Amino acid sequence: MSQGRQAVFDLLENRVSWPPVVVPFGLDPWGWHGGQESYREVCDYALEHCTLFPKVYPLSDQLFVGEGDIHLLTTTTREKDGTVIRRHELEGAPRPLRMEEVQTPGDSSWKNRKRWIANDQDLECFLELTDLASANPDIRAVCEKERQVGDLGLPFVEVADPFGTVSEMFSTDEFYIKVRTDTESIIRLLEITGKRIIAGIKALCRDTGCPFILRLIGGEMAVPPFLSRNDFLLFEGDFYRIVADIAQRYRIPVAFHCHGPVRDIMDDIWEMGYNFIEPFEPEPRGNVTIRVALECAKGRGVVFGGIDDVILNAGTQTDVRNAVTRCLDDARGTGLPFILSQSATPFHDPLSREAGHNIILFIELGTRG
């Protein structure tokens, strides 16, 4: 099988078989990874040998709130040790509504330090804000990433779903308590937030004008082991059906992202019309092998995953060889195509020399089949 953009289109139309398309999950030689010296060897190898889905975040604003009488105000400061702090405030709201997030040196991810909802008064205020403007997507960012990746793959356009967004507004414990003790308020907040997200996704699919993969994240917060399949359908079902319909209308392939045990919900996701489910993870994190996932999909979409990122980050070359071989042998008998990928993107610097060589070995073994 060839690699690159055409291989992905062939997968979507069930026109390929073996070996799998290989994607080093989220690796971006044109973005953050390409700017880190410790990733140079991995990026150079990937550019020559596999398919790339670099991430882009066109709707990354907190709460998906656009310009209006009530709007988001963000300030950024840097501390002496290099820690970056972003403070967000919903300016014009009837009461002070704020959150803070931090980024520490050597880690490109952001961690919440103060949540939007600290008490029932904050929740009541958000429930009254039913007419906030929706954020406009950064279409230029998507087009620029599509131009960069070219025939090597497609941009992975990441958007958080309502459940993932709302769950981050509370402390984790408080949110899941509210799910059971104040279900009506949580559903209402999901509906209000989902309305803004859907408006942004519709504009993104309608107006971008170049190929990309729409990737929805956050579903893992609403599925086992946190909640049941029935809970997922109650809290998230309508949103995911609406987004699938929008994506199909504008012929944009759409991916459902969910870590962990997805056995109970994967058939529902295929039935909704999703083109990808990712990342299928081996045990102990996941509960579906690539073979079982392929048999369940029945050609309805592309199975994506198979390798635990911990093996690449902390294992030996023997561990990597065994994990990739086991995954390929498990899938080979089905004769069905899939995307071989690790379960998470490395976003720490420096990347160890051993981890870099493990990623290269994973790509080499996967493309060889």
C-alpha positions in Angstrom: 0.0 0.0 0.0 1.2 3.5 -0.8 1.3 6.2 1.9 0.1 9.8 1.9 -3.1 11.6 1.1 -4.2 9.3 -1.7 -3.8 6.3 0.5 -6.2 7.9 3.0 -8.8 8.6 0.3 -8.4 5.0 -0.9 -9.0 3.7 2.7 -12.2 5.8 2.9 -13.5 4.1 -0.3 -12.3 0.6 0.7 -9.9 0.4 -2.2 -6.8 -0.8 -0.4 -5.7 -3.9 1.6 -2.2 -4.4 2.9 0.1 -3.3 4.5 -1.7 -0.7 6.6 -1.4 3.1 6.2 1.0 4.2 9.0 0.4 7.5 10.8 2.6 8.7 13.7 -0.3 10.1 15.5 -0.3 13.9 15.4 3.3 14.4 14.5 3.8 17.8 12.8 7.1 18.4 11.1 5.8 21.9 10.1 4.7 22.8 13.6 5.8 22.3 17.2 7.6 19.0 16.5 9.5 20.5 13.6 10.8 23.3 15.8 12.4 20.9 18.4 15.9 19.6 17.8 15.1 16.4 19.6 12.4 15.5 17.1 14.4 16.3 14.0 15.4 12.7 13.1 11.8 11.4 13.7 10.3 14.2 11.5 12.8 13.7 8.7 12.1 9.9 8.7 8.3 10.4 8.8 8.4 12.9 5.9 10.0 10.2 3.7 8.2 7.1 4.8 4.6 7.4 6.1 1.4 9.4 6.2 1.0 12.5 8.3 -2.1 14.0 10.1 -0.7 17.1 11.7 -3.1 18.7 14.2 -4.7 22.2 13.8 -7.0 23.9 16.2 -9.3 26.4 14.4 -11.9 26.5 17.2 -9.6 26.5 20.2 -11.2 29.5 22.1 -12.3 28.7 25.6 -16.0 27.9 25.6 -16.4 28.6 21.8 -17.5 32.1 22.6 -17.2 34.8 19.8 -17.4 38.6 19.8 -20.5 40.2 21.4 -21.6 42.2 24.4 -20.3 39.3 26.5 -17.0 38.0 25.2 -13.8 36.3 26.2 -10.9 38.4 27.4 -7.5 36.5 27.6 -4.2 37.7 29.1 -1.0 35.8 29.1 2.0 36.2 31.4 5.3 34.3 31.8 7.0 33.5 35.1 10.7 33.5 35.8 11.0 29.7 35.4 9.4 29.9 31.9 5.9 28.8 33.1 3.2 30.5 30.9 -0.1 31.4 32.5 -3.2 32.2 30.5 -6.1 33.9 32.4 -9.5 34.0 30.7 -12.5 36.1 31.8 -16.0 36.2 30.3 -16.1 40.0 30.2 -19.6 41.5 30.4 -21.1 38.6 32.3 -23.5 39.3 35.2 -20.9 38.0 37.7 -17.1 37.4 37.5 -16.5 34.2 35.6 -12.8 33.3 35.2 -10.4 30.4 34.6 -6.6 29.9 34.5 -4.4 27.4 32.6 -0.7 26.9 32.7 2.0 25.6 30.4 5.3 24.4 32.0 8.7 24.4 30.2 9.3 21.3 28.0 5.6 20.5 27.7 3.5 22.0 25.0 0.2 21.0 26.6 -2.0 23.3 28.9 -3.2 22.3 32.3 -6.2 23.9 34.1 -5.4 25.7 37.3 -8.7 27.4 38.0 -12.0 26.2 36.7 -14.9 28.3 35.3 -17.5 26.9 37.7 -16.5 26.9 41.4 -20.0 27.0 42.9 -23.7 26.9 42.2 -23.9 30.6 41.5 -21.4 30.3 38.7 -23.4 27.4 37.2 -26.6 29.4 37.4 -25.0 32.3 35.6 -23.7 30.1 32.8 -27.2 28.6 32.4 -28.6 32.1 31.9 -26.1 32.9 29.1 -28.1 31.3 26.3 -27.3 33.7 23.5 -23.6 34.1 23.5 -22.1 34.6 20.1 -20.4 31.6 18.5 -16.6 31.7 17.8 -15.6 31.9 14.2 -13.2 29.2 13.0 -9.7 30.1 12.0 -10.1 28.9 8.4 -6.7 30.3 7.4 -4.9 28.1 9.9 -6.6 25.0 8.3 -5.7 26.0 4.8 -2.1 26.8 5.7 -1.7 23.4 7.3 -3.3 21.7 4.3 -0.8 23.5 2.1 2.1 22.4 4.3 1.2 18.7 4.4 0.2 18.5 0.7 0.2 15.0 -0.7 1.8 13.5 2.5 -1.5 13.4 4.3 -4.3 15.6 5.6 -4.7 18.2 8.4 -6.3 16.7 11.6 -8.7 19.5 12.5 -9.4 19.1 16.2 -12.6 20.3 17.9 -13.7 19.5 21.5 -17.3 18.2 22.0 -19.8 19.6 24.5 -19.2 17.0 27.1 -15.4 17.4 27.1 -15.8 21.2 27.1 -18.3 21.3 30.0 -16.5 18.7 32.1 -13.4 20.9 32.0 -15.5 23.8 33.4 -15.8 22.0 36.8 -13.4 20.2 39.0 -13.6 16.5 37.9 -15.2 15.2 41.0 -17.8 18.0 41.2 -18.7 17.5 37.5 -19.4 13.7 37.8 -21.4 14.3 41.0 -23.5 16.9 39.2 -24.0 14.5 36.3 -26.0 12.3 38.8 -27.4 14.9 41.2 -28.3 17.7 38.8 -28.6 16.0 35.5 -31.1 18.5 34.1 -28.6 21.4 34.6 -25.8 19.5 33.0 -27.9 18.6 30.0 -29.0 22.2 29.6 -25.4 23.4 29.8 -24.4 20.8 27.2 -27.1 22.0 24.9 -26.1 25.6 25.2 -22.5 24.9 24.6 -23.2 22.4 21.8 -25.1 25.0 19.9 -22.0 27.2 19.7 -19.8 24.3 18.8 -22.1 23.1 16.0 -22.3 26.7 14.6 -18.5 26.8 14.4 -18.2 23.3 12.9 -20.8 24.1 10.2 -18.9 27.3 9.2 -15.6 25.3 9.2 -17.0 22.5 6.9 -18.9 25.0 4.7 -16.3 27.6 4.2 -12.8 26.1 4.4 -12.6 25.0 0.8 -9.7 22.5 1.2 -9.6 18.8 2.3 -9.2 18.0 6.0 -10.3 15.5 8.6 -12.6 16.8 11.3 -11.6 15.2 14.6 -13.9 15.4 17.6 -12.4 15.0 21.0 -14.0 14.7 24.5 -16.2 11.6 24.0 -13.9 9.6 26.2 -15.2 11.5 29.2 -18.8 10.2 28.6 -18.1 6.5 28.0 -16.9 3.5 30.1 -15.3 3.5 32.6 -16.7 6.9 33.5 -20.2 6.5 32.2 -22.3 3.8 30.4 -23.2 3.5 26.8 -26.7 4.7 27.7 -25.3 7.8 29.4 -23.1 8.5 26.3 -26.2 8.4 24.0 -28.2 10.6 26.5 -25.5 13.3 26.9 -23.7 13.1 23.5 -25.8 11.2 21.0 -27.7 14.1 19.4 -24.6 16.2 19.1 -22.6 13.5 17.4 -25.4 12.7 15.0 -25.8 16.4 14.0 -22.0 16.8 13.4 -21.9 13.6 11.3 -24.8 14.9 9.2 -23.0 18.3 8.7 -19.7 16.6 7.7 -21.5 14.3 5.2 -23.3 17.3 3.7 -20.0 19.0 3.0 -18.1 15.8 2.2 -15.7 16.2 5.1 -14.4 13.0 6.6 -14.9 13.0 10.4 -13.1 11.1 13.1 -14.4 10.1 16.6 -11.6 10.3 19.1 -11.9 8.2 22.3 -9.3 6.6 24.5 -10.0 3.5 26.6 -12.6 0.8 26.3 -14.8 1.6 23.3 -16.4 -1.8 22.7 -19.8 -0.8 24.0 -20.2 2.3 21.8 -18.2 1.6 18.6 -21.2 0.2 16.7 -23.2 3.3 17.6 -20.5 5.5 16.2 -20.3 3.6 12.9 -24.1 3.8 12.6 -24.0 7.6 13.1 -21.8 7.8 10.0 -18.3 8.5 11.3 -15.4 7.7 9.0 -12.8 7.0 11.6 -12.7 5.8 15.2 -9.4 6.4 16.9 -7.3 5.3 18.7 -8.2 1.7 19.3 -5.8 0.8 22.1 -4.5 -2.6 23.2 -5.0 -3.9 26.7 -4.9 -2.8 29.5 -6.1 0.7 28.3 -8.4 -0.6 25.6 -10.7 -3.6 25.2 -10.9 -4.0 21.4 -8.1 -5.5 19.2 -7.7 -4.2 15.7 -9.0 -7.5 14.4 -12.2 -7.2 16.4 -12.6 -3.6 15.5 -12.3 -4.4 11.8 -14.9 -7.2 12.1 -17.3 -4.8 13.8 -16.7 -1.9 11.4 -17.7 -4.1 8.4 -16.4 -1.5 6.0 -18.5 1.3 7.5 -15.4 3.3 8.4 -11.6 3.2 9.0 -10.2 1.6 12.1 -7.3 3.6 13.5 -4.7 2.7 16.2 -3.2 -0.5 17.6 -0.1 0.6 19.4 0.2 1.9 23.0 2.2 5.1 23.0 3.8 4.1 26.3 5.7 1.4 24.5 7.2 3.9 22.1 8.0 6.4 24.9 9.4 4.0 27.5 9.9 0.5 25.9 12.8 -1.2 24.3 13.2 -1.8 20.6 12.2 -5.4 21.4 9.0 -4.2 23.1 8.2 -2.1 20.0 8.9 -4.9 17.6 6.7 -7.3 19.6 3.9 -4.9 19.9 3.8 -4.0 16.2 4.2 -7.6 15.1 1.4 -8.7 17.4 -0.9 -6.0 16.1 -0.1 -6.8 12.4 -0.5 -10.5 12.9 -3.9 -9.9 14.7 -5.2 -7.8 11.8 -3.7 -9.7 8.8 -6.1 -12.5 8.8 -9.1 -10.2 8.2 -7.6 -8.9 4.9 -9.1 -5.5 5.8 -7.3 -2.2 5.6 -6.7 0.1 8.6 -4.4 2.8 9.9 -1.6 1.7 12.2 -0.9 4.4 14.8 0.2 5.0 18.3 -2.4 6.1 20.8 -1.1 9.6 21.6 1.1 12.3 20.3 4.4 12.9 22.0 4.4 16.6 23.1 7.3 16.8 25.5 10.8 18.1 24.8 13.5 16.8 24.8 12.3 13.5 23.2 14.7 10.8 24.4 17.0 9.3 21.8 15.5 5.9 22.6 11.9 7.1 22.2 12.8 8.7 18.8 14.3 5.4 17.6 11.3 3.5 18.8 9.0 5.8 16.7 11.2 5.3 13.7 11.1 1.5 14.2 7.3 1.5 14.5 7.0 3.4 11.2 9.5 1.0 9.5 7.8 -2.2 10.7 4.3 -0.9 10.0 5.0 0.2 6.4 6.7 -3.1 5.8 3.7 -5.0 7.0 
